[in-house]
């Protein structure tokens, strides 16, 4: 049996063990080391410390804990609740106005935090009960909240894009710039779907506020609730897009700004700070343990010749670039039913990247496609994490069936956006 075939068996073995429920980080690193001991010269592992130090010295990855800190701190600030109340008042008597408000606030939180779990839980707690009280069907309400809460996967600054930039070895700032128009198009598509459905099925979309009174007090309330998060977005994302700051530097500004905003809301305390630091350490440690395991897997897979074998296999099969891209997108989409986006980024993406490099594929474009596709991993039944998060904070009358039915239209919208990005990237300023 050739080493290249053994490399593919290693990949399949890791994928199956992860599906079975074994810890991702230890499965990636442990099984890779086991295969290295059995099939490679032991001296190959002397390269591993340099690889690990290369990861730890990567300044771009410092943005991960800073963005995580920013997101969790903003969750504690209470800004989301103020924004939702103001936006619901602003849309007034529009059919589906409350649902549109949830999408807009979800997009603003995504651009401010990029932390999907925190956004879904926050939006579920503050918006699901009032939506149900106003008469929204449970499936529709949960679908809107889950879809809006996962916008942090693709709207920059996004932890997913930071990790993809590291794996694909492309500019994170370039990924942020390229993701801007597709993410705005996705938000717009959600809003158009809600408004059109509100016209076609008005009984399912009660007005946000039947007696909206436009006055100075309302406008001041809206501006106050939107000004601070928009200021933070401009400070973080604007500095990156303008080339003033690197993603890591902008993440530091965002983390400091999140602390300041929480203090201005009167929510900053020693207890809150300790909880935020603890949660940040937990999430960051998980990401970096997986990253170190993925580094070990990447080294062993390449030393076994797995990447060269895949490239030669594709070349011999005469598979066109777009057919291979379609195959990868389907694999990522299906994998999202069962495993988290972090595992997909560190298991599947490094394996297929050399093939795309051989094709001459624009890796920024590929990163955006993967980012949009990975967003489905949080939404896709039966194991979408956003659905689990939302079910955990939903009232007892909201069933899992409601969650599954409600998310289907938004999954269809995402697939349509993916098709647009595949065939019309120039329209969206990606390439």
ZAMARGU-4260 file (C-alpha; in steps of 0.2 Angstrom, whole numbers, plus 5000, padded with zeros to 4 digits):
<rodrens>
0) 5000/5000/5000 | 5007/5017/4995 | 5010/5031/5007 | 4998/5042/4998 | 4984/5029/5000
5) 4988/5029/5019 | 4987/5048/5019 | 4969/5047/5012 | 4965/5033/5025 | 4971/5045/5039
10) 4960/5059/5033 | 4945/5047/5032 | 4949/5040/5049 | 4950/5057/5057 | 4933/5062/5049
15) 4924/5047/5055 | 4931/5048/5073 | 4926/5067/5074 | 4908/5061/5068 | 4908/5048/5081
20) 4911/5062/5094 | 4929/5061/5099 | 4937/5078/5103 | 4943/5086/5087 | 4960/5093/5093
25) 4966/5077/5101 | 4959/5066/5086 | 4968/5077/5074 | 4985/5077/5083 | 4984/5060/5091
30) 4980/5050/5076 | 4992/5059/5065 | 5006/5056/5077 | 5001/5037/5077 | 5002/5036/5058
35) 5018/5045/5058 | 5026/5033/5071 | 5019/5018/5060 | 5023/5024/5042 | 5036/5038/5042
40) 5054/5041/5047 | 5053/5047/5065 | 5065/5061/5061 | 5050/5069/5051 | 5043/5074/5068
45) 5058/5086/5071 | 5049/5098/5059 | 5034/5099/5071 | 5041/5111/5084 | 5045/5123/5070
50) 5027/5122/5063 | 5019/5124/5081 | 5030/5140/5084 | 5025/5146/5067 | 5007/5145/5072
55) 5011/5154/5089 | 5021/5167/5081 | 5007/5171/5068 | 5002/5189/5073 | 4986/5188/5062
60) 4979/5174/5074 | 4980/5186/5089 | 4964/5194/5081 | 4955/5178/5086 | 4955/5180/5105
65) 4953/5199/5103 | 4937/5197/5092 | 4930/5184/5104 | 4933/5195/5119 | 4925/5210/5110
70) 4910/5199/5105 | 4907/5192/5123 | 4909/5209/5131 | 4897/5217/5119 | 4884/5203/5124
75) 4885/5209/5142 | 4883/5227/5137 | 4864/5227/5134 | 4866/5236/5117 | 4857/5222/5107
80) 4841/5224/5117 | 4841/5243/5115 | 4844/5241/5096 | 4830/5229/5094 | 4818/5240/5103
85) 4823/5255/5093 | 4822/5246/5077 | 4805/5238/5080 | 4798/5256/5084 | 4807/5263/5068
90) 4798/5250/5057 | 4781/5254/5064 | 4767/5247/5055 | 4777/5238/5042 | 4771/5220/5040
95) 4785/5209/5047 | 4793/5225/5054 | 4798/5215/5070 | 4806/5202/5059 | 4815/5215/5049
100) 4822/5223/5065 | 4829/5206/5070 | 4838/5204/5054 | 4845/5222/5055 | 4851/5220/5073
105) 4858/5203/5069 | 4868/5211/5055 | 4874/5225/5067 | 4879/5213/5080 | 4888/5202/5068
110) 4898/5217/5062 | 4902/5222/5080 | 4906/5205/5087 | 4907/5190/5074 | 4903/5178/5088
115) 4888/5167/5082 | 4884/5158/5098 | 4883/5174/5108 | 4872/5183/5095 | 4860/5168/5093
120) 4857/5166/5112 | 4856/5185/5114 | 4843/5187/5100 | 4834/5172/5106 | 4832/5179/5123
125) 4827/5197/5119 | 4817/5194/5102 | 4809/5177/5102 | 4796/5180/5117 | 4790/5197/5110
130) 4788/5190/5092 | 4778/5175/5098 | 4767/5187/5109 | 4764/5198/5093 | 4757/5182/5084
135) 4772/5177/5073 | 4772/5158/5070 | 4785/5149/5080 | 4794/5142/5064 | 4795/5159/5056
140) 4801/5168/5072 | 4815/5155/5075 | 4820/5154/5057 | 4823/5173/5057 | 4832/5173/5073
145) 4843/5158/5069 | 4847/5165/5051 | 4851/5183/5058 | 4862/5176/5072 | 4873/5167/5060
150) 4877/5182/5050 | 4893/5184/5060 | 4900/5169/5050 | 4902/5180/5034 | 4900/5198/5039
155) 4917/5205/5043 | 4926/5206/5055 | 4923/5187/5056 | 4933/5174/5066 | 4929/5162/5052
160) 4937/5173/5039 | 4952/5175/5050 | 4954/5157/5052 | 4952/5154/5033 | 4964/5168/5029
165) 4977/5158/5040 | 4973/5141/5032 | 4973/5148/5014 | 4988/5159/5017 | 4979/5175/5010
170) 4976/5192/5017 | 4963/5193/5030 | 4960/5211/5026 | 4957/5205/5008 | 4945/5193/5014
175) 4936/5206/5024 | 4935/5218/5009 | 4929/5204/4997 | 4915/5198/5010 | 4907/5215/5012
180) 4896/5215/4997 | 4890/5197/4998 | 4886/5199/5016 | 4876/5215/5013 | 4867/5206/4998
185) 4863/5192/5010 | 4855/5204/5023 | 4846/5212/5009 | 4839/5195/5003 | 4833/5191/5020
190) 4824/5208/5022 | 4816/5206/5004 | 4810/5189/5008 | 4802/5194/5024 | 4793/5209/5016
195) 4787/5200/5001 | 4780/5186/5012 | 4772/5199/5023 | 4763/5205/5008 | 4758/5188/5002
200) 4754/5181/5020 | 4750/5196/5031 | 4742/5185/5044 | 4759/5178/5048 | 4767/5195/5049
205) 4759/5207/5062 | 4765/5225/5062 | 4779/5229/5074 | 4769/5244/5081 | 4752/5248/5075
210) 4753/5266/5083 | 4769/5272/5078 | 4771/5291/5081 | 4786/5299/5073 | 4793/5312/5085
215) 4809/5319/5091 | 4810/5307/5106 | 4809/5292/5094 | 4822/5298/5083 | 4834/5302/5097
220) 4831/5284/5104 | 4835/5276/5088 | 4851/5287/5085 | 4857/5284/5103 | 4855/5265/5101
225) 4863/5264/5084 | 4877/5277/5086 | 4888/5267/5098 | 4888/5250/5089 | 4890/5259/5072
230) 4905/5269/5079 | 4913/5253/5084 | 4910/5245/5067 | 4918/5260/5059 | 4933/5260/5070
235) 4936/5241/5068 | 4931/5237/5050 | 4934/5255/5043 | 4952/5255/5049 | 4955/5238/5041
240) 4947/5242/5024 | 4956/5259/5024 | 4972/5251/5027 | 4975/5261/5042 | 4977/5245/5054
245) 4979/5227/5052 | 4966/5215/5057 | 4975/5211/5073 | 4977/5230/5077 | 4959/5233/5073
250) 4954/5219/5084 | 4963/5227/5099 | 4954/5243/5096 | 4937/5234/5095 | 4941/5225/5111
255) 4945/5241/5120 | 4930/5249/5112 | 4919/5235/5118 | 4925/5238/5136 | 4921/5256/5134
260) 4904/5254/5127 | 4899/5241/5141 | 4905/5254/5154 | 4895/5268/5146 | 4880/5257/5147
265) 4883/5255/5166 | 4886/5236/5164 | 4905/5235/5167 | 4909/5227/5184 | 4923/5215/5191
270) 4911/5200/5189 | 4907/5204/5171 | 4925/5206/5167 | 4930/5190/5175 | 4916/5180/5166
275) 4921/5188/5149 | 4939/5184/5152 | 4935/5166/5157 | 4924/5163/5142 | 4937/5171/5130
280) 4950/5160/5137 | 4939/5144/5135 | 4934/5148/5117 | 4952/5153/5112 | 4960/5138/5120
285) 4948/5127/5110 | 4952/5135/5094 | 4971/5135/5096 | 4971/5117/5102 | 4962/5112/5086
290) 4974/5123/5076 | 4989/5114/5084 | 4981/5097/5080 | 4977/5103/5063 | 4996/5108/5061
295) 5001/5090/5066 | 4989/5083/5053 | 4994/5094/5039 | 5013/5090/5042 | 5009/5071/5042
300) 4997/5071/5028 | 5009/5081/5017 | 5024/5070/5022 | 5014/5055/5017 | 5011/5063/5000
305) 4992/5065/5002 | 4992/5083/4994 | 5003/5077/4979 | 4992/5062/4977 | 4976/5072/4976
310) 4983/5085/4964 | 4989/5071/4952 | 4972/5062/4954 | 4962/5077/4949 | 4974/5080/4935
315) 4973/5062/4928 | 4954/5063/4930 | 4953/5078/4919 | 4940/5086/4931 | 4937/5104/4927
320) 4940/5117/4940 | 4921/5121/4942 | 4916/5103/4944 | 4930/5100/4957 | 4924/5116/4966
325) 4906/5110/4966 | 4912/5093/4973 | 4921/5102/4987 | 4906/5114/4991 | 4894/5099/4992
330) 4906/5090/5004 | 4908/5105/5015 | 4889/5108/5015 | 4885/5090/5020 | 4899/5090/5033
335) 4891/5105/5040 | 4876/5094/5045 | 4887/5085/5057 | 4903/5094/5062 | 4907/5112/5067
340) 4915/5125/5055 | 4931/5125/5065 | 4933/5106/5061 | 4929/5109/5043 | 4942/5123/5041
345) 4956/5113/5049 | 4952/5096/5042 | 4945/5098/5024 | 4951/5115/5018 | 4970/5111/5020
350) 4967/5095/5010 | 4959/5103/4995 | 4969/5119/4995 | 4984/5112/4985 | 4972/5106/4971
355) 4965/5124/4970 | 4982/5131/4969 | 4986/5119/4955 | 4971/5125/4946 | 4976/5143/4948
360) 4960/5147/4958 | 4959/5164/4966 | 4960/5160/4984 | 4951/5176/4990 | 4936/5170/4980
365) 4938/5153/4987 | 4938/5159/5004 | 4922/5169/5002 | 4913/5154/4995 | 4919/5143/5009
370) 4914/5156/5022 | 4896/5157/5015 | 4895/5138/5014 | 4902/5136/5031 | 4888/5148/5038
375) 4876/5133/5033 | 4885/5122/5046 | 4877/5133/5060 | 4860/5132/5052 | 4858/5115/5044
380) 4847/5102/5052 | 4849/5090/5061 | 4864/5096/5070 | 4866/5115/5067 | 4873/5123/5082
385) 4863/5139/5080 | 4847/5128/5081 | 4854/5120/5097 | 4858/5137/5104 | 4841/5144/5100
390) 4832/5129/5107 | 4841/5130/5123 | 4833/5148/5126 | 4816/5145/5118 | 4800/5143/5127
395) 4794/5125/5129 | 4780/5127/5116 | 4794/5130/5103 | 4798/5113/5096 | 4813/5106/5086
400) 4801/5104/5071 | 4798/5122/5072 | 4816/5126/5071 | 4819/5114/5056 | 4805/5120/5046
405) 4808/5139/5049 | 4826/5138/5044 | 4823/5130/5027 | 4819/5146/5017 | 4835/5155/5023
410) 4846/5140/5019 | 4838/5141/5001 | 4843/5160/5001 | 4861/5156/5006 | 4862/5143/4992
415) 4856/5155/4979 | 4869/5168/4986 | 4882/5155/4984 | 4878/5152/4966 | 4878/5171/4963
420) 4896/5172/4970 | 4902/5157/4960 | 4896/5164/4943 | 4896/5183/4946 | 4911/5187/4958
425) 4915/5203/4948 | 4898/5210/4951 | 4902/5209/4970 | 4919/5216/4969 | 4927/5199/4974
430) 4940/5197/4960
</rodrens>
